[in-house]
Amino acid sequence: MSLHLELADFIDTSCADELDRPVERKQDGIIVHLKNGVALTVHYAAPDAYSLRWLHDGQTAGIDTAPLHRELSTFPNHLHHTDGTVSADPVTRPEADPEENVKALVEALLRSPDLGFVAGTSGSR
């Protein structure tokens, strides 16, 4: 079974009460629709190489592990804010299991789709 299919099954089971509908299984990832209107697209190339993007109220943000932004304390993972700034990732860890990271992000997005970020107050380009 592929990692994405396993993740979809895990999220369908462990986050059922928070989902607007069952997880969508795509060829190269999954889409998680949360009850608060967030649509989270999950792509894992390997357990420590991922791209997690979400859309909420027409705004896109995301977390990924592209080896950029060496100045951040969470390198290689980092958070792309809706205003184009980048900051340390407050949610995921490359050494964590994919299930743990996705569940932590789902929980964080349910609390605050912008992860508590206020435009103009943090981040770097």
PEHUUR-V165728 format. One record per residue. N is the residue number from 0. RES is the residue in one letter. PSI is psi as a letter, one per 40 degrees, with the letter a starting at -180 (999 if undefined). BURIAL is b if it has 16 or more other ideal C-beta (glycine too) atoms within 10 Angstrom, else e. D_LAST is the distance of its C-alpha to the last C-alpha in whole Angstrom. Layout:
<<N	RES	PSI	BURIAL	D_LAST> <N	RES	PSI	BURIAL	D_LAST>>
This chain:
<<0	M	i	e	38> <1	S	i	e	35> <2	L	d	b	32> <3	H	d	b	31> <4	L	d	e	34> <5	E	d	e	35> <6	L	d	b	31> <7	A	d	b	33> <8	D	d	e	36> <9	F	d	b	35> <10	I	d	b	32> <11	D	d	b	35> <12	T	d	e	38> <13	S	d	e	35> <14	C	f	b	34> <15	A	d	e	36> <16	D	e	e	37> <17	E	e	b	33> <18	L	i	e	33> <19	D	d	e	34> <20	R	i	e	35> <21	P	i	e	36> <22	V	h	b	33> <23	E	h	e	33> <24	R	h	e	33> <25	K	i	e	31> <26	Q	d	e	32> <27	D	e	e	29> <28	G	a	b	28> <29	I	i	b	28> <30	I	h	b	28> <31	V	h	b	28> <32	H	h	b	29> <33	L	i	b	29> <34	K	d	e	31> <35	N	e	e	29> <36	G	e	e	28> <37	V	h	b	25> <38	A	h	e	25> <39	L	h	b	23> <40	T	h	b	23> <41	V	h	b	24> <42	H	h	e	24> <43	Y	h	b	25> <44	A	d	e	25> <45	A	i	e	26> <46	P	d	e	27> <47	D	e	e	23> <48	A	h	e	22> <49	Y	i	b	21> <50	S	h	b	19> <51	L	h	b	19> <52	R	i	b	18> <53	W	i	b	20> <54	L	h	b	21> <55	H	h	b	22> <56	D	f	e	23> <57	G	e	e	22> <58	Q	h	e	18> <59	T	h	e	16> <60	A	i	b	14> <61	G	i	b	15> <62	I	h	b	15> <63	D	i	b	15> <64	T	f	b	16> <65	A	h	e	15> <66	P	g	e	15> <67	L	i	e	11> <68	H	f	b	9> <69	R	e	e	12> <70	E	e	e	11> <71	L	i	b	11> <72	S	d	e	15> <73	T	e	b	15> <74	F	h	e	14> <75	P	e	b	15> <76	N	i	b	15> <77	H	i	b	12> <78	L	h	b	11> <79	H	h	b	10> <80	H	i	b	10> <81	T	d	b	12> <82	D	e	e	10> <83	G	e	e	7> <84	T	i	b	5> <85	V	i	b	6> <86	S	i	b	8> <87	A	i	b	12> <88	D	h	b	14> <89	P	e	e	17> <90	V	d	b	20> <91	T	i	b	20> <92	R	h	e	21> <93	P	d	b	22> <94	E	e	e	25> <95	A	i	e	26> <96	D	i	e	29> <97	P	d	b	27> <98	E	d	b	29> <99	E	d	e	28> <100	N	d	b	24> <101	V	d	b	25> <102	K	d	b	28> <103	A	d	e	25> <104	L	d	b	23> <105	V	d	b	25> <106	E	d	e	27> <107	A	d	b	23> <108	L	d	b	23> <109	L	d	e	26> <110	R	d	e	26> <111	S	h	e	22> <112	P	d	b	21> <113	D	e	b	18> <114	L	f	b	18> <115	G	e	e	18> <116	F	h	b	15> <117	V	h	e	15> <118	A	h	e	13> <119	G	e	e	12> <120	T	e	e	13> <121	S	i	e	10> <122	G	i	b	7> <123	S	i	e	4> <124	R	999	e	0>>
